Amino acid sequence: MATDPLRPERGGIVHIEVNPLKGRICSHHGVFLMYSTLYSQPPQNKQHPSGPQSGESAKAKIDKILMEAVNRGASDIHIAGGMPPMIRHDGNLQPVSDVSLSSDDAKQLIESLLATDQRSRMHRTKDADFTYVIEDFGRFRVHAYQQRGMLAAAIRPIPAHIPSIESLRLPPILSDLTRCQTGLILVTGSTGSGKSTTIAAMVDHINRERAVNILTLEDPIEYVFQNRRAMVNQREIGTDVTDIPSAMQSALRGDLDVIVVGELRDIETIKAALTLAETGHLVFGTLHTKSALSTVDRFIDAFPTEQQPQMCTQLAASLQAIISQQLIRKVNGGRIAAIEILTATPAVRCLIREGKTHQLVNAIETGGDAGTTSMDRVLADLVKQGFISGSDALEHAIDRDSIHRYLNTHPIQLSNAA
C-alpha cells in the first residue's frame, strides 16, 4: 500500500486551524503534529460590539463580549473588575476594548451566566464550574471565582463539533489505542494544551467504530457526544453526581466498557482509575505534567513511600500509553502543538514495575517502532520545518542538549535563532 507523504506514520508536525464553534477544519502541510490551536483564525462574519452599552441587559452584554471574543479567535476570555474584558489570543492576553469594568459591572455580567443552583454553589464555595450556551452560536466552559472579595471568571469556547483523529492529523497510533479493550491511557499537559480535544477525538473514534458502553465524568461537560455505534453517557459533577470518587465507584456497577475520568487530582482518583482499568475497562485520565517521564513520576510519587512499589506494579500492568502535549508559539503567529507519545511496550512495563523510571528516557528515544516519540525530537522537527524558533524550542525542551543534538547546532547558535 502506498504511503501518503502528508500522512506520516508516527510523531511529528501538523498544523490545523479550526473555526472554534462551527468546527470548520483545514490542514496545512507539515511533518506531524496536532492542531495549531482551535482558535487561531477568527471568522470574518458576525461582528458584535464588545463593550457594555446603556439599556442592555447584563446577559446581552456578556453574550456580545463572548461572541466578539470568539470572532477574534480567542481561546479564553477573562472578566474581572478594574480592567476591560480580556482575551487570550496566540497565548497572549489582550483587552477586548478600552473600557474598564467596575466591580459591579463584572458581578452583573458573571451573575447573568449563573443559574439559580449555580448561584447557591457560588455563594457557598466561592467558585463554580459550569457550561453556558448562547443559542445558535455556541457553548462555553465557565470557571467563576471570587478574588479580593469580587467576582471574576475565566471562560473558554467549546467547539460545537468533535474533530476526528484524522482531521486533527494526530498520530495513527492514537487510532490503534482506541481499540484497546482495557487499561489506562493518560493524556497530559498544561492547562489549555488541548488535552480535552485529544480525548474527545479518541472517544468519538470509539463511539463510531465499537458497539460499547461509554461513560464520561466531567466538571463541567464540554464536548457533547451523539450516540453512534456506542452508547455514550455523560455525567456532570455537581449536577448528575455528587463527586468524582462516588461516580467512579458507581461506575463499577454500570456495565461499562470505556470510562473518561478527567483529571486524576489525588490519591483517591488515581486508585479508582487503576481499579477500573484492572477490572476490564478502558480508562482515560489527564494530568498536568509536561512529559511522559514526569507523568510516571508524578503518578507514583503521589503515594506514600511504602505504597510506591505496589503502585509501580499496578501502573505497569494497566498502562497502555501516555500522550503529552505542549502548545508553542509559531514564528508567523498562532500556536502549534507538540506531542510526545510513550507506549507501554514490555520493556517500558518492566522499567516501571522495577521502579527504574529514570531509564524511560532511553525507551522513549529508541521506541519509534512502537509508535513512541520524544518531545525533544518533535520540537527539533518543528524548528527544521520553520514552524517555531530555536529559542522557543529550547524554552519547551525536556532536555536542551537533545535539541542541539537533533539539530546539530551549537547552544549559542540556537538560542540566537529566530
C-alpha positions as CSV (number, residue, x, y, z in Angstrom):
1,M,0.0,0.0,0.0
2,A,1.4,3.4,-1.0
3,T,2.2,5.8,1.8
4,D,0.7,9.2,1.8
5,P,3.5,11.7,2.2
6,L,1.2,14.1,4.1
7,R,0.1,11.3,6.4
8,P,3.2,10.3,8.4
9,E,3.1,7.0,10.3
10,R,4.3,8.5,13.6
11,G,5.2,11.5,15.6
12,G,6.0,14.9,14.0
13,I,4.1,18.0,13.0
14,V,0.7,19.0,11.8
15,H,-0.9,22.5,11.5
16,I,-4.7,22.6,11.9
17,E,-6.9,25.6,12.0
18,V,-10.4,25.3,13.3
19,N,-13.3,27.8,13.5
20,P,-13.8,27.2,17.2
21,L,-17.6,26.9,17.4
22,K,-18.5,25.7,13.9
23,G,-15.9,23.1,13.5
24,R,-14.5,24.1,10.1
25,I,-11.1,22.4,9.7
26,C,-8.3,22.9,7.2
27,S,-4.9,21.4,7.4
28,H,-1.5,22.6,6.2
29,H,1.5,20.6,5.1
30,G,3.9,19.6,7.9
31,V,5.8,16.7,9.3
32,F,3.3,15.5,12.0
33,L,1.8,17.5,14.9
34,M,-1.6,18.4,16.1
35,Y,-3.9,21.4,15.8
36,S,-2.2,24.7,15.8
37,T,-4.9,26.0,18.1
38,L,-8.6,25.6,18.0
39,Y,-9.0,29.4,18.0
40,S,-6.2,30.6,15.7
41,Q,-8.2,32.1,12.8
42,P,-11.3,34.1,13.7
43,P,-14.2,34.1,11.3
44,Q,-14.9,37.4,9.5
45,N,-18.7,37.4,9.9
46,K,-20.9,38.0,12.9
47,Q,-19.2,41.1,14.2
48,H,-20.5,42.2,17.6
49,P,-19.6,45.2,19.7
50,S,-17.9,44.2,22.9
51,G,-18.4,47.0,25.4
52,P,-21.4,47.4,27.7
53,Q,-24.0,49.7,26.3
54,S,-26.7,51.5,28.2
55,G,-30.2,49.9,28.1
56,E,-28.8,46.4,27.5
57,S,-29.3,43.6,29.9
58,A,-26.3,42.1,31.6
59,K,-26.9,38.8,29.6
60,A,-27.0,40.7,26.3
61,K,-23.7,42.4,27.2
62,I,-21.9,39.3,28.2
63,D,-23.2,37.5,25.1
64,K,-21.7,40.3,22.9
65,I,-18.4,40.1,24.7
66,L,-18.2,36.3,24.2
67,M,-19.2,36.4,20.6
68,E,-16.7,39.2,19.7
69,A,-14.0,37.2,21.6
70,V,-14.7,34.1,19.5
71,N,-14.7,36.2,16.3
72,R,-11.3,37.5,17.3
73,G,-10.0,33.9,17.6
74,A,-9.8,33.9,21.4
75,S,-9.0,30.7,23.3
76,D,-10.1,32.2,26.6
77,I,-12.0,35.2,27.9
78,H,-11.4,36.8,31.3
79,I,-13.9,39.0,33.2
80,A,-12.9,41.0,36.3
81,G,-13.4,44.4,37.8
82,G,-10.8,47.1,37.3
83,M,-9.9,46.2,33.7
84,P,-11.5,45.7,30.3
85,P,-12.7,42.2,29.3
86,M,-9.5,40.3,28.4
87,I,-9.0,37.6,25.8
88,R,-6.1,35.2,25.2
89,H,-5.0,35.1,21.6
90,D,-2.0,33.2,20.4
91,G,-1.1,32.6,24.0
92,N,-1.1,36.3,25.0
93,L,-3.6,38.3,26.9
94,Q,-5.1,41.5,25.3
95,P,-8.1,43.7,26.0
96,V,-11.3,43.5,24.1
97,S,-11.9,47.3,24.4
98,D,-10.5,50.3,26.2
99,V,-13.4,50.4,28.6
100,S,-12.7,49.0,32.1
101,L,-15.4,47.2,34.0
102,S,-16.2,48.2,37.5
103,S,-16.6,45.5,40.2
104,D,-20.3,45.9,39.9
105,D,-20.2,45.6,36.1
106,A,-18.2,42.4,36.4
107,K,-20.6,41.0,39.1
108,Q,-23.6,41.7,36.9
109,L,-22.1,40.1,33.8
110,I,-20.9,37.0,35.7
111,E,-24.2,36.6,37.6
112,S,-26.1,36.7,34.4
113,L,-24.3,33.4,33.4
114,L,-25.3,31.6,36.6
115,A,-28.4,29.5,37.0
116,T,-30.1,29.5,40.4
117,D,-28.3,26.4,41.7
118,Q,-25.0,27.7,40.5
119,R,-25.5,30.9,42.4
120,S,-26.2,28.9,45.5
121,R,-23.0,26.9,44.9
122,M,-21.0,30.1,44.2
123,H,-22.2,31.6,47.5
124,R,-21.3,28.5,49.4
125,T,-17.9,27.5,47.9
126,K,-16.8,30.9,46.4
127,D,-16.3,29.3,42.9
128,A,-18.2,27.3,40.3
129,D,-17.6,25.4,37.1
130,F,-20.3,25.1,34.5
131,T,-21.2,25.4,30.9
132,Y,-23.0,28.4,29.3
133,V,-24.9,28.3,26.0
134,I,-25.5,31.2,23.5
135,E,-28.4,29.9,21.4
136,D,-27.5,29.4,17.7
137,F,-23.9,30.4,18.4
138,G,-22.0,28.1,20.8
139,R,-21.2,26.7,24.2
140,F,-18.6,27.9,26.7
141,R,-16.9,26.4,29.8
142,V,-17.0,28.9,32.7
143,H,-14.9,29.0,35.8
144,A,-16.4,31.7,38.1
145,Y,-14.5,32.6,41.3
146,Q,-14.0,35.2,43.9
147,Q,-10.8,37.3,44.3
148,R,-10.3,40.2,46.7
149,G,-14.0,39.9,47.6
150,M,-15.1,40.4,43.9
151,L,-16.5,38.1,41.3
152,A,-14.3,37.1,38.3
153,A,-14.5,34.5,35.6
154,A,-12.4,32.6,33.1
155,I,-14.4,31.4,30.1
156,R,-13.4,29.1,27.3
157,P,-15.3,28.5,24.0
158,I,-16.2,24.8,23.3
159,P,-16.2,23.8,19.6
160,A,-19.6,22.6,18.5
161,H,-18.3,19.6,16.6
162,I,-15.9,17.0,17.8
163,P,-12.9,16.8,15.5
164,S,-11.7,13.4,14.3
165,I,-8.3,11.9,14.9
166,E,-7.7,12.2,11.1
167,S,-8.8,15.8,10.8
168,L,-6.5,16.8,13.6
169,R,-3.7,14.8,11.9
170,L,-3.0,13.1,15.2
171,P,-0.5,10.1,15.1
172,P,-2.2,6.9,13.7
173,I,-1.1,5.2,16.9
174,L,-3.9,7.0,18.7
175,S,-6.4,5.3,16.5
176,D,-4.7,2.0,17.4
177,L,-5.0,2.8,21.1
178,T,-8.8,3.3,20.8
179,R,-9.0,-0.4,20.0
180,C,-7.6,-1.4,23.4
181,Q,-10.2,-3.3,25.5
182,T,-8.7,-2.5,28.9
183,G,-6.0,-0.4,30.5
184,L,-5.2,3.2,31.3
185,I,-4.4,6.0,28.7
186,L,-3.1,9.2,30.2
187,V,-3.2,12.5,28.2
188,T,-1.1,15.1,29.9
189,G,-0.1,18.8,29.5
190,S,-0.6,22.2,31.0
191,T,-4.0,23.9,31.1
192,G,-5.1,24.9,27.6
193,S,-2.8,22.4,25.8
194,G,-5.6,20.5,24.0
195,K,-6.0,17.5,26.3
196,S,-9.8,17.6,26.3
197,T,-9.8,17.8,22.5
198,T,-7.5,14.9,22.1
199,I,-9.5,12.7,24.4
200,A,-12.8,13.8,22.8
201,A,-11.4,12.8,19.3
202,M,-10.3,9.4,20.6
203,V,-13.6,8.7,22.5
204,D,-15.6,9.7,19.4
205,H,-13.5,7.4,17.3
206,I,-14.5,4.6,19.7
207,N,-18.1,5.8,19.5
208,R,-18.1,5.5,15.7
209,E,-16.3,2.1,15.5
210,R,-17.2,0.0,18.5
211,A,-20.6,-1.1,20.0
212,V,-19.6,-0.4,23.6
213,N,-20.9,1.5,26.6
214,I,-19.0,4.8,27.3
215,L,-19.2,7.0,30.4
216,T,-17.6,10.4,30.8
217,L,-17.3,12.1,34.2
218,E,-16.9,15.8,33.6
219,D,-16.7,19.1,35.6
220,P,-18.4,20.5,33.6
221,I,-19.5,18.7,30.4
222,E,-17.6,20.1,27.5
223,Y,-18.0,18.3,24.2
224,V,-21.4,16.7,23.7
225,F,-21.3,13.3,22.1
226,Q,-24.1,11.8,19.9
227,N,-24.6,8.1,20.1
228,R,-23.2,6.3,17.1
229,R,-22.3,2.6,17.3
230,A,-21.6,3.1,21.0
231,M,-23.9,4.3,23.8
232,V,-22.4,7.5,25.5
233,N,-23.5,8.7,28.9
234,Q,-22.1,12.0,30.2
235,R,-22.4,12.8,33.9
236,E,-21.6,16.3,35.2
237,I,-20.1,16.6,38.7
238,G,-22.4,18.5,41.0
239,T,-25.4,18.0,38.7
240,D,-25.6,14.3,37.8
241,V,-23.4,13.0,40.6
242,T,-22.0,14.4,43.8
243,D,-18.3,14.0,43.3
244,I,-15.7,12.1,41.2
245,P,-14.9,9.4,43.8
246,S,-18.5,8.3,44.2
247,A,-19.1,8.5,40.4
248,M,-16.1,6.2,39.8
249,Q,-17.3,3.8,42.5
250,S,-20.7,3.6,40.9
251,A,-19.1,3.0,37.5
252,L,-18.1,-0.5,38.7
253,R,-21.8,-1.4,38.6
254,G,-22.7,0.3,35.3
255,D,-21.8,-2.4,32.8
256,L,-19.3,0.0,31.2
257,D,-16.5,-0.6,28.7
258,V,-14.9,2.8,28.4
259,I,-14.6,5.5,31.1
260,V,-13.3,9.0,30.9
261,V,-12.5,10.2,34.4
262,G,-10.8,13.5,33.6
263,E,-8.1,14.9,35.9
264,L,-6.5,12.5,38.3
265,R,-6.2,15.0,41.1
266,D,-5.4,13.0,44.2
267,I,-4.6,9.5,45.5
268,E,-8.3,8.5,45.6
269,T,-9.0,9.2,42.0
270,I,-5.7,7.6,40.9
271,K,-6.5,4.5,42.9
272,A,-10.0,4.4,41.5
273,A,-8.7,4.8,37.9
274,L,-6.3,1.9,38.4
275,T,-9.1,-0.2,39.8
276,L,-11.3,0.5,36.9
277,A,-8.5,-0.3,34.5
278,E,-7.8,-3.6,36.3
279,T,-11.4,-4.7,36.3
280,G,-11.7,-4.8,32.5
281,H,-12.4,-1.1,31.5
282,L,-10.5,1.2,29.1
283,V,-9.9,4.3,31.2
284,F,-8.8,7.8,30.0
285,G,-7.4,10.3,32.5
286,T,-5.4,13.5,32.5
287,L,-2.5,15.0,34.5
288,H,-0.9,18.4,34.4
289,T,2.6,17.1,33.5
290,K,5.0,18.1,30.8
291,S,6.4,14.8,29.7
292,A,5.8,11.0,29.8
293,L,8.6,10.6,32.3
294,S,7.3,13.3,34.7
295,T,3.8,11.8,34.4
296,V,5.0,8.4,35.6
297,D,7.0,10.0,38.4
298,R,4.0,12.2,39.4
299,F,1.7,9.2,39.4
300,I,3.9,7.1,41.7
301,D,5.1,10.0,43.9
302,A,1.5,10.8,44.8
303,F,1.6,7.8,47.1
304,P,3.5,7.3,50.4
305,T,6.9,5.7,50.1
306,E,5.8,2.3,51.5
307,Q,2.9,2.1,48.9
308,Q,5.0,3.0,45.8
309,P,6.3,-0.5,44.9
310,Q,2.7,-1.7,44.7
311,M,1.7,1.3,42.6
312,C,4.6,0.6,40.3
313,T,3.3,-2.9,39.8
314,Q,-0.3,-1.8,39.2
315,L,0.7,1.0,36.8
316,A,3.0,-1.3,34.8
317,A,0.1,-3.8,34.4
318,S,-2.5,-1.2,33.5
319,L,-0.8,1.5,31.4
320,Q,-1.4,1.5,27.7
321,A,0.1,4.9,26.7
322,I,1.0,8.4,27.8
323,I,0.3,11.2,25.4
324,S,2.0,14.5,26.5
325,Q,1.2,17.8,24.7
326,Q,2.5,21.4,24.6
327,L,1.3,24.4,22.7
328,I,4.1,26.5,21.3
329,R,4.1,30.0,19.7
330,K,4.7,29.8,15.9
331,V,7.1,32.1,14.1
332,N,4.4,33.6,11.9
333,G,1.7,33.9,14.6
334,G,-0.7,31.4,16.1
335,R,0.3,28.3,18.2
336,I,1.2,24.8,17.3
337,A,1.1,21.7,19.5
338,A,3.9,19.2,20.0
339,I,3.1,15.7,21.2
340,E,5.2,13.1,22.9
341,I,4.0,9.5,23.0
342,L,5.1,6.7,25.2
343,T,3.5,3.3,24.5
344,A,3.6,0.6,27.2
345,T,5.9,-1.9,25.5
346,P,7.1,-4.9,27.5
347,A,10.4,-3.1,28.1
348,V,8.5,0.0,29.4
349,R,6.3,-2.1,31.7
350,C,9.4,-3.8,33.1
351,L,11.1,-0.5,33.9
352,I,8.0,0.9,35.6
353,R,7.4,-2.3,37.6
354,E,11.0,-2.3,38.8
355,G,11.0,1.4,39.7
356,K,13.6,2.3,37.1
357,T,11.7,5.2,35.7
358,H,14.9,7.2,35.0
359,Q,15.6,4.7,32.2
360,L,12.3,5.5,30.4
361,V,14.2,8.3,28.6
362,N,16.1,5.7,26.6
363,A,13.0,3.7,26.0
364,I,11.3,6.8,24.5
365,E,14.3,7.6,22.3
366,T,14.5,4.0,21.0
367,G,10.8,3.2,20.8
368,G,9.9,4.6,17.4
369,D,8.8,1.2,16.0
370,A,6.2,1.0,18.7
371,G,4.8,4.5,18.0
372,T,6.8,6.2,20.7
373,T,8.4,9.6,20.0
374,S,10.1,12.1,22.3
375,M,9.1,15.7,22.9
376,D,12.5,17.0,22.1
377,R,12.6,15.2,18.7
378,V,9.2,16.7,17.8
379,L,10.4,20.2,18.8
380,A,13.5,19.8,16.7
381,D,11.3,18.8,13.7
382,L,9.2,21.9,14.3
383,V,12.3,24.0,14.1
384,K,13.5,22.3,10.9
385,Q,10.1,22.9,9.3
386,G,10.2,26.6,10.2
387,F,7.2,26.5,12.4
388,I,8.9,27.6,15.7
389,S,12.1,29.4,16.6
390,G,15.1,27.7,18.1
391,S,14.7,29.8,21.3
392,D,11.1,28.6,21.7
393,A,12.2,25.0,21.2
394,L,14.7,25.4,23.9
395,E,12.1,27.0,26.2
396,H,9.8,24.0,25.9
397,A,12.5,21.3,25.7
398,I,12.7,18.4,28.2
399,D,16.5,18.2,27.6
400,R,18.1,21.2,25.8
401,D,21.2,19.1,24.9
402,S,18.9,16.8,22.9
403,I,17.6,19.7,20.9
404,H,21.1,20.7,20.0
405,R,22.0,17.1,19.1
406,Y,18.9,16.7,16.8
407,L,19.6,20.0,15.0
408,N,23.4,19.6,15.1
409,T,23.7,23.2,16.4
410,H,25.8,25.0,19.0
411,P,23.9,26.3,22.0
412,I,24.7,29.9,21.2
413,Q,23.6,29.5,17.6
414,L,20.3,28.0,18.5
415,S,19.5,30.4,21.3
416,N,20.0,33.3,18.9
417,A,18.0,31.7,16.1
418,A,14.7,33.4,15.2
